[in-house]
């Protein structure tokens, strides 16, 4: 991984794969990091993709934040990073949970940079009913840190049935606890204030929206309307939880990579 300054902040990223490979950008989830994609990377490498992973501002070794943050700034961060690292464009963009919401927001604001788009359990704000929970969690992590939140959070997003690799789950849990609580609080408040519903109609590229059969947070019934609101959207329900690439990397590889190659 490397560090680069783009859009006025230092961003941590990983750029891998052949330089002439089809460009792919991967966006992690709230509380996640570059490493959330580790178990998907063998399949990505086999597909010969040129892939950019990065840690949002406030995560990993990227510059930390305090106070208000909005999704437009996060989109500008990604646009600047793609330019700074010389990733050819347009690229395929894939995100999960809040990373999926960010991917949708990015495609609406920077359409020339996106060829195809895949989002699983995208968090777009608006009427999802999670706003108060997110604001409460932001207050609590600022007061008490990340550790008291880990068990209730992962109980909803990383179900027991998907903890088939104990080492992978432990590594994920430890990274989650190690998040910067102030930055994490800002991310939660940003999501609580978000509403990308009106921007979905601005997305012109082919878009696959994926719902998880076992998603307790953003249920399948909440995902299908997102796909229908996108002019070139398609919906697919898969046997997975809230974090598709983390919970079921094999399902991710078998469903997402072939769709991107169409």
Residue frames relative to the residue before (quaternion, step in Angstrom):
aa qw qx qy qz dx dy dz
X 1.0000 0.0000 0.0000 0.0000 0.00 0.00 0.00
X 0.1659 -0.7902 0.5876 0.0525 3.53 -1.17 0.65
X 0.3437 -0.7131 0.5752 0.2060 3.53 -1.36 0.29
X 0.0566 0.7810 -0.6195 0.0556 3.55 -1.05 0.80
X 0.3799 -0.7004 0.5472 0.2563 3.57 -1.13 0.59
X 0.1557 0.7675 -0.6018 0.1568 3.55 -0.79 1.09
X 0.8286 0.0776 -0.1292 0.5392 3.56 -0.90 1.00
X 0.7117 -0.5020 0.2493 0.4235 3.56 1.04 0.80
X 0.7220 0.3388 -0.2564 0.5460 3.60 1.23 0.22
X 0.4870 -0.6135 0.5246 0.3335 3.54 -1.31 0.32
X 0.0730 -0.8061 0.5872 0.0023 3.56 -0.79 1.06
X 0.3061 -0.7309 0.5833 0.1789 3.56 -1.03 0.85
X 0.0636 0.8159 -0.5667 0.0957 3.56 -0.82 0.99
X 0.1865 -0.7278 0.6415 0.1550 3.50 -1.41 0.18
X 0.0530 -0.7836 0.6190 -0.0060 3.58 -0.77 1.07
X 0.0953 0.8210 -0.5473 0.1313 3.57 -0.48 1.18
X 0.6382 0.5300 -0.4005 0.3891 3.53 -1.33 0.22
X 0.6837 -0.5020 0.3349 0.4104 3.58 -1.24 0.34
X 0.5640 -0.6370 0.4091 0.3299 3.56 -0.98 0.84
X 0.7160 0.4118 -0.2561 0.5022 3.59 1.13 -0.55
X 0.4314 0.7040 -0.4619 0.3240 3.60 1.25 0.21
X 0.5972 -0.5545 0.4311 0.3874 3.57 -1.19 0.51
X 0.4329 -0.7477 0.4390 0.2468 3.62 -0.66 1.08
X 0.0368 -0.7849 0.6171 -0.0426 3.53 -1.04 0.95
X 0.1276 -0.7752 0.6164 0.0530 3.59 -0.93 0.96
X 0.1417 -0.7990 0.5831 0.0390 3.58 -0.86 1.03
X 0.1361 -0.8041 0.5781 0.0248 3.57 -0.77 1.12
X 0.3373 -0.7747 0.5069 0.1707 3.57 -0.64 1.14
X 0.6111 -0.5848 0.4263 0.3207 3.54 -1.39 0.16
X 0.6605 -0.4531 0.4036 0.4422 3.55 -1.35 0.12
X 0.7915 0.2194 -0.2043 0.5326 3.57 -0.70 1.11
X 0.6314 0.5450 -0.3221 0.4477 3.57 1.29 -0.20
X 0.2618 -0.7470 0.5947 0.1404 3.52 -1.34 -0.25
X 0.7607 -0.3100 0.2909 0.4905 3.54 -1.34 -0.16
X 0.6807 0.5351 -0.2883 0.4089 3.57 0.93 -0.98
X 0.4913 0.6581 -0.4384 0.3652 3.60 1.21 -0.23
X 0.7024 0.4599 -0.2512 0.4817 3.58 1.22 -0.53
X 0.3758 0.7794 -0.4612 0.1964 3.61 1.24 -0.15
X 0.7363 0.4314 -0.2556 0.4543 3.60 0.80 -0.94
X 0.6108 0.5135 -0.3536 0.4881 3.60 1.30 -0.02
X 0.5669 0.6766 -0.3653 0.2958 3.56 1.15 -0.60
X 0.5920 0.5527 -0.4057 0.4235 3.69 0.95 -0.53
X 0.6722 0.4795 -0.3009 0.4772 3.60 0.95 -0.81
X 0.6202 0.5308 -0.3376 0.4686 3.58 1.07 -0.73
X 0.6546 0.5078 -0.3077 0.4679 3.58 0.96 -0.87
X 0.6447 0.5217 -0.3199 0.4581 3.58 0.99 -0.84
X 0.6666 0.4939 -0.2946 0.4743 3.58 1.13 -0.64
X 0.4494 -0.7323 0.4207 0.2913 3.59 1.28 -0.06
X 0.3682 0.7566 -0.4724 0.2623 3.57 1.15 0.54
X 0.3488 -0.6527 0.6254 0.2474 3.53 -1.31 0.51
X 0.0154 -0.8734 0.4827 -0.0620 3.57 -0.10 1.29
X 0.1761 -0.7551 0.6270 0.0755 3.52 -1.06 0.94
X 0.0073 -0.7417 0.6706 -0.0122 3.53 -0.89 1.08
X 0.0568 0.8092 -0.5844 0.0223 3.57 -1.04 0.60
X 0.4238 -0.6570 0.5573 0.2796 3.52 -1.33 0.37
X 0.4776 -0.6678 0.4888 0.2950 3.56 -0.74 1.06
X 0.6300 -0.4604 0.4282 0.4558 3.53 -1.29 0.22
X 0.7739 0.3198 -0.2593 0.4813 3.54 -0.90 0.99
X 0.7302 0.3681 -0.2404 0.5230 3.62 1.22 -0.17
X 0.8046 0.2193 -0.1793 0.5219 3.57 -1.22 0.48
X 0.7495 -0.3297 0.2824 0.4998 3.54 -0.93 -0.98
X 0.4083 0.6940 -0.4912 0.3323 3.60 1.22 0.20
X 0.6684 -0.5307 0.3417 0.3936 3.54 -1.21 0.59
X 0.4230 -0.7247 0.4931 0.2297 3.55 -0.92 0.98
X 0.2700 -0.7660 0.5711 0.1192 3.53 -1.27 0.51
X 0.0660 -0.7584 0.6453 0.0639 3.51 -1.35 0.30
X 0.7694 0.3374 -0.2452 0.4838 3.54 -0.96 0.82
X 0.8044 -0.3175 0.2176 0.4525 3.53 -1.29 -0.44
X 0.0228 -0.7617 0.6473 -0.0191 3.52 -1.20 0.74
X 0.0966 -0.7972 0.5905 0.0804 3.59 -1.01 0.67
X 0.6440 -0.5725 0.3571 0.3604 3.54 -1.22 0.59
X 0.5794 0.5797 -0.3858 0.4235 3.62 1.09 -0.55
X 0.6309 0.5188 -0.3250 0.4767 3.59 1.05 -0.75
X 0.6436 0.5168 -0.3197 0.4653 3.58 0.97 -0.82
X 0.6325 0.5195 -0.3269 0.4725 3.60 1.05 -0.75
X 0.6599 0.5001 -0.3063 0.4697 3.57 0.95 -0.84
X 0.5776 0.5703 -0.3700 0.4518 3.59 1.13 -0.63
X 0.6953 0.4732 -0.2806 0.4625 3.57 0.84 -0.98
X 0.6357 0.5286 -0.3391 0.4489 3.60 0.92 -0.83
X 0.6784 0.4854 -0.2873 0.4707 3.56 0.94 -0.90
X 0.6397 0.5258 -0.3292 0.4539 3.59 1.01 -0.77
X 0.6314 0.5332 -0.3359 0.4520 3.60 0.92 -0.86
X 0.6670 0.4852 -0.2960 0.4818 3.57 0.97 -0.86
X 0.6807 0.5298 -0.2963 0.4102 3.57 0.87 -0.99
X 0.7389 0.3900 -0.2277 0.5001 3.60 1.02 -0.77
X 0.4921 -0.7038 0.4034 0.3158 3.59 1.29 0.05
X 0.3022 0.7517 -0.5325 0.2451 3.59 1.09 0.63
X 0.4388 -0.7022 0.4908 0.2710 3.57 -0.77 1.02
X 0.1524 -0.8015 0.5778 0.0226 3.53 -1.07 0.81
X 0.5137 -0.1214 -0.8480 -0.0489 1.57 -2.24 1.11
X 0.2942 -0.7545 0.5695 0.1408 3.55 -1.21 0.65
X 0.4781 -0.5821 0.5488 0.3625 3.53 -1.31 0.24
X 0.1306 -0.7985 0.5866 0.0361 3.58 -0.90 0.96
X 0.0399 -0.8015 0.5948 -0.0477 3.56 -0.81 1.11
X 0.0930 0.8055 -0.5799 0.0789 3.57 -0.88 0.93
X 0.2253 -0.7672 0.5864 0.1299 3.55 -1.23 0.49
X 0.8361 0.1017 -0.1197 0.5256 3.57 -1.12 0.81
X 0.8130 -0.0644 0.0411 0.5773 3.65 -0.63 -0.94
X 0.5864 0.5551 -0.3701 0.4595 3.60 1.14 -0.51
X 0.6234 0.5191 -0.3291 0.4833 3.58 1.16 -0.59
X 0.6407 0.5105 -0.3173 0.4777 3.56 1.03 -0.79
X 0.6397 0.5120 -0.3134 0.4801 3.56 1.05 -0.79
X 0.6321 0.5302 -0.3335 0.4561 3.60 1.00 -0.78
X 0.6488 0.5000 -0.3171 0.4780 3.60 0.97 -0.80
X 0.6559 0.5056 -0.3089 0.4676 3.58 0.94 -0.88
X 0.6408 0.5307 -0.3160 0.4560 3.56 1.03 -0.81
X 0.6718 0.4981 -0.3031 0.4568 3.59 0.90 -0.90
X 0.6430 0.5177 -0.3212 0.4640 3.58 1.10 -0.66
X 0.7498 0.4057 -0.2063 0.4803 3.59 1.04 -0.79
X 0.7869 0.1909 -0.0893 0.5800 3.61 1.12 -0.62
X 0.0236 -0.8666 0.4979 0.0238 3.62 0.71 1.00
X 0.6333 0.5534 -0.3453 0.4164 3.61 1.04 -0.64
X 0.6695 0.5092 -0.2954 0.4530 3.59 1.21 -0.37
X 0.7193 0.4241 -0.2289 0.5003 3.62 1.25 -0.21
X 0.2499 -0.7659 0.5784 0.1282 3.57 -0.87 1.04
X 0.7666 -0.0850 0.0903 0.6301 3.57 0.81 -1.09
X 0.2213 -0.7944 0.5630 0.0544 3.53 -1.15 0.72
X 0.0058 -0.7707 0.6371 0.0013 3.57 -1.01 0.89
X 0.0134 0.7921 -0.6087 0.0432 3.57 -0.82 1.04
X 0.1350 -0.7786 0.6091 0.0682 3.56 -0.92 0.93
X 0.8413 -0.0503 -0.0274 0.5375 3.55 -0.85 1.06
X 0.1049 0.8465 -0.5188 0.0573 3.61 0.86 0.87
X 0.2721 -0.7373 0.6004 0.1481 3.55 -0.97 0.95
X 0.0069 -0.8345 0.5494 -0.0407 3.58 -0.40 1.22
X 0.5244 -0.6368 0.4210 0.3772 3.61 1.24 0.04
X 0.5398 0.6385 -0.4420 0.3249 3.54 -1.10 -0.65
X 0.8352 -0.2513 0.1833 0.4535 3.54 -0.92 -0.90
X 0.3345 0.7772 -0.4901 0.2093 3.62 1.05 0.56
X 0.4724 -0.7256 0.4081 0.2895 3.59 1.26 -0.04
X 0.5949 0.6021 -0.3477 0.4033 3.60 1.27 0.09
X 0.3994 0.7732 -0.4421 0.2172 3.59 1.26 -0.16
X 0.6958 0.4689 -0.2918 0.4591 3.57 0.80 -0.96
X 0.6190 0.5368 -0.3442 0.4584 3.58 1.02 -0.75
X 0.6676 0.5071 -0.3010 0.4544 3.59 0.94 -0.88
X 0.6701 0.4868 -0.3069 0.4688 3.58 0.94 -0.83
X 0.6353 0.5148 -0.3277 0.4734 3.58 1.02 -0.75
X 0.6561 0.5064 -0.3135 0.4635 3.57 0.93 -0.86
X 0.6157 0.5438 -0.3460 0.4534 3.60 1.02 -0.74
X 0.6588 0.4987 -0.3097 0.4704 3.58 0.92 -0.88
X 0.6857 0.5094 -0.2909 0.4310 3.56 0.89 -0.93
X 0.6829 0.4703 -0.3174 0.4600 3.62 0.89 -0.80
X 0.6051 0.5355 -0.3664 0.4614 3.60 1.10 -0.53
X 0.7045 0.4596 -0.2628 0.4725 3.57 1.04 -0.74
X 0.8465 0.2077 -0.0484 0.4879 3.59 0.84 -0.98
X 0.5455 -0.6232 0.4047 0.3875 3.59 1.24 -0.04
X 0.7060 -0.5017 0.3267 0.3783 3.55 -1.34 0.07
X 0.5993 0.6479 -0.3707 0.2891 3.57 0.90 -0.90
X 0.6827 0.4828 -0.3360 0.4334 3.68 0.77 -0.78
X 0.6689 0.5242 -0.2937 0.4376 3.59 1.20 -0.43
X 0.5431 0.6902 -0.3977 0.2655 3.57 1.12 -0.60
X 0.7013 0.4791 -0.3017 0.4331 3.60 0.77 -0.91
X 0.6946 0.4465 -0.3123 0.4697 3.67 0.77 -0.85
X 0.6432 0.5253 -0.3354 0.4448 3.61 1.04 -0.67
X 0.7346 0.4145 -0.2470 0.4770 3.59 0.74 -1.01
X 0.5346 0.6033 -0.4138 0.4232 3.61 1.18 -0.32
X 0.7101 0.4280 -0.2430 0.5035 3.58 1.16 -0.65
X 0.7980 0.3603 -0.1537 0.4579 3.58 0.93 -0.89
X 0.7599 0.2154 -0.1286 0.5997 3.62 1.20 -0.42
X 0.1478 -0.8593 0.4851 0.0660 3.53 0.51 1.28
X 0.6675 -0.5209 0.3660 0.3863 3.55 -1.22 0.61
X 0.6592 0.5389 -0.3256 0.4111 3.61 0.91 -0.84
X 0.7077 0.4265 -0.2625 0.4984 3.60 1.21 -0.39
X 0.5480 0.5978 -0.4066 0.4207 3.59 1.25 0.15
X 0.1713 0.8369 -0.4982 0.1484 3.56 0.94 0.93
X 0.7065 0.3205 -0.2265 0.5890 3.57 1.27 -0.35
X 0.2933 -0.8067 0.4824 0.1749 3.61 0.00 1.26
X 0.6402 0.5279 -0.3360 0.4457 3.58 0.99 -0.77
X 0.6569 0.5019 -0.3106 0.4691 3.59 0.97 -0.85
X 0.6578 0.5008 -0.3230 0.4607 3.59 0.96 -0.80
X 0.6517 0.5145 -0.3245 0.4531 3.60 0.90 -0.86
X 0.6443 0.5127 -0.3218 0.4673 3.59 0.96 -0.83
X 0.6477 0.5107 -0.3204 0.4658 3.58 0.98 -0.85
X 0.6511 0.5219 -0.3133 0.4534 3.57 0.89 -0.94
X 0.6769 0.4994 -0.3031 0.4479 3.59 0.87 -0.92
X 0.6402 0.4997 -0.3340 0.4785 3.59 1.00 -0.74
X 0.6269 0.5451 -0.3372 0.4428 3.57 1.01 -0.80
X 0.6675 0.4961 -0.2980 0.4685 3.60 0.89 -0.93
X 0.6963 0.5017 -0.2691 0.4370 3.59 1.04 -0.78
X 0.3951 0.7189 -0.4839 0.3048 3.61 1.24 0.06
X 0.5049 -0.6047 0.5176 0.3339 3.55 -1.23 0.54
X 0.3917 -0.7696 0.4408 0.2448 3.63 -0.41 1.14
X 0.6343 0.5339 -0.3459 0.4394 3.61 1.01 -0.68
X 0.6651 0.4766 -0.2971 0.4922 3.58 0.96 -0.85
X 0.6347 0.5314 -0.3297 0.4538 3.58 0.98 -0.83
X 0.6260 0.5263 -0.3322 0.4699 3.57 1.02 -0.75
X 0.6419 0.5172 -0.3245 0.4639 3.60 0.99 -0.79
X 0.6373 0.5207 -0.3293 0.4628 3.59 0.99 -0.80
X 0.6529 0.5136 -0.3160 0.4584 3.59 0.96 -0.85
X 0.6784 0.4779 -0.2964 0.4727 3.58 0.91 -0.85
X 0.5950 0.5492 -0.3636 0.4606 3.59 1.09 -0.63
X 0.6811 0.4791 -0.2921 0.4704 3.57 0.88 -0.93
X 0.6305 0.5408 -0.3365 0.4436 3.59 0.99 -0.78
X 0.7213 0.4278 -0.2369 0.4905 3.59 1.11 -0.69
X 0.5394 0.6600 -0.3861 0.3527 3.60 1.24 -0.31
X 0.1331 0.7371 -0.6625 0.0072 3.49 -1.35 0.41
X 0.0604 -0.8367 0.5441 -0.0167 3.55 -0.07 1.33
X 0.3190 0.7927 -0.4808 0.1965 3.60 1.26 0.06
X 0.7105 0.4726 -0.2683 0.4471 3.59 0.80 -1.00
X 0.6696 0.5133 -0.2991 0.4458 3.59 1.16 -0.49
X 0.4789 0.6907 -0.4412 0.3146 3.61 1.19 -0.27
X 0.6511 0.5329 -0.3178 0.4371 3.60 1.01 -0.76
X 0.6209 0.5534 -0.3354 0.4424 3.60 1.24 -0.31
X 0.5719 0.5947 -0.3817 0.4166 3.59 1.25 -0.26
X 0.1639 -0.8441 0.5088 0.0414 3.56 -0.48 1.21
X 0.6202 0.5702 -0.3550 0.4052 3.61 1.14 -0.46
X 0.6202 -0.5038 0.4213 0.4289 3.61 -1.22 0.31
X 0.0374 -0.8246 0.5616 -0.0567 3.57 -0.74 1.10
X 0.1525 -0.7630 0.6237 0.0741 3.55 -0.94 0.99
X 0.1171 -0.7717 0.6240 0.0370 3.56 -0.77 1.11
X 0.1338 -0.8140 0.5648 0.0232 3.57 -0.72 1.14
X 0.1593 -0.7555 0.6288 0.0920 3.52 -1.03 0.90
X 0.3449 -0.7368 0.5455 0.2013 3.56 -1.16 0.63
X 0.5130 -0.6637 0.4533 0.3014 3.57 -0.84 0.98
X 0.7727 0.3244 -0.1638 0.5205 3.58 1.08 -0.73
X 0.3814 0.7268 -0.4913 0.2913 3.59 1.18 0.39
X 0.2132 -0.8081 0.5421 0.0874 3.56 -0.52 1.21
X 0.6783 0.5066 -0.2792 0.4531 3.59 1.21 -0.44
X 0.7755 0.0725 -0.0110 0.6271 3.57 0.79 -1.07
X 0.2133 -0.8535 0.4676 0.0860 3.51 0.19 1.36
X 0.6736 -0.4905 0.3562 0.4227 3.59 -1.21 0.36
X 0.6311 0.5457 -0.3384 0.4352 3.59 1.02 -0.74
X 0.6662 0.4809 -0.2944 0.4880 3.58 1.20 -0.47
X 0.6659 0.5419 -0.2973 0.4178 3.59 1.17 -0.52
X 0.6358 0.5689 -0.3436 0.3925 3.60 0.90 -0.85
X 0.6484 0.5103 -0.3471 0.4459 3.67 0.92 -0.69
X 0.5844 0.5620 -0.3772 0.4476 3.59 1.13 -0.54
X 0.6586 0.5023 -0.3087 0.4676 3.58 0.91 -0.91
X 0.6744 0.5086 -0.3006 0.4430 3.58 0.94 -0.87
X 0.6593 0.5183 -0.3075 0.4496 3.60 1.14 -0.56
X 0.6312 0.5047 -0.3265 0.4901 3.60 1.28 -0.25
X 0.5296 -0.6837 0.3872 0.3196 3.63 -0.61 1.06
X 0.7909 0.1924 -0.0990 0.5723 3.59 0.97 -0.80
X 0.3279 0.7885 -0.4538 0.2547 3.54 1.09 0.86
X 0.1145 -0.7584 0.6391 0.0574 3.53 -1.25 0.61
X 0.2218 -0.7844 0.5677 0.1156 3.58 -1.01 0.80
X 0.0045 0.7860 -0.6177 0.0258 3.55 -1.09 0.81
X 0.2264 -0.7626 0.5943 0.1182 3.57 -0.94 0.93
X 0.0613 -0.8277 0.5573 -0.0225 3.58 -0.71 1.10
X 0.5284 -0.6254 0.4691 0.3310 3.59 -1.22 0.49
X 0.4343 0.6654 -0.4791 0.3729 3.56 0.18 1.29
X 0.4978 -0.6398 0.4944 0.3138 3.54 -1.36 -0.01
X 0.8190 -0.2674 0.1889 0.4713 3.55 -1.23 -0.52
X 0.7648 0.2701 -0.1462 0.5664 3.59 1.04 -0.79
X 0.2827 -0.8119 0.4853 0.1591 3.60 0.15 1.27
X 0.7487 0.3998 -0.2751 0.4516 3.69 0.55 -0.96
X 0.6554 0.4897 -0.3095 0.4846 3.60 1.18 -0.49
X 0.7154 0.4609 -0.2569 0.4581 3.58 0.83 -1.00
X 0.8196 0.0307 0.0494 0.5700 3.59 0.87 -1.00
X 0.1062 -0.8422 0.5256 0.0569 3.62 0.37 1.15
X 0.6096 0.5494 -0.3613 0.4428 3.58 1.12 -0.56
X 0.6324 0.5072 -0.3231 0.4883 3.58 1.02 -0.79
X 0.6187 0.5467 -0.3385 0.4513 3.58 0.97 -0.84
X 0.6975 0.4799 -0.2808 0.4520 3.58 0.77 -1.03
X 0.7046 0.4847 -0.2726 0.4408 3.59 0.91 -0.89
X 0.7391 0.4046 -0.2204 0.4914 3.58 1.12 -0.60
X 0.7458 0.4455 -0.2388 0.4339 3.58 0.79 -1.01
X 0.6898 0.4990 -0.3078 0.4249 3.60 0.74 -0.96
X 0.6631 0.4768 -0.3338 0.4706 3.66 0.86 -0.74
X 0.6375 0.5221 -0.3437 0.4505 3.61 0.98 -0.73
X 0.6507 0.5109 -0.3194 0.4622 3.58 1.00 -0.78
X 0.6785 0.5094 -0.2897 0.4430 3.58 1.08 -0.69
X 0.4722 0.6855 -0.4452 0.3301 3.62 1.20 -0.16
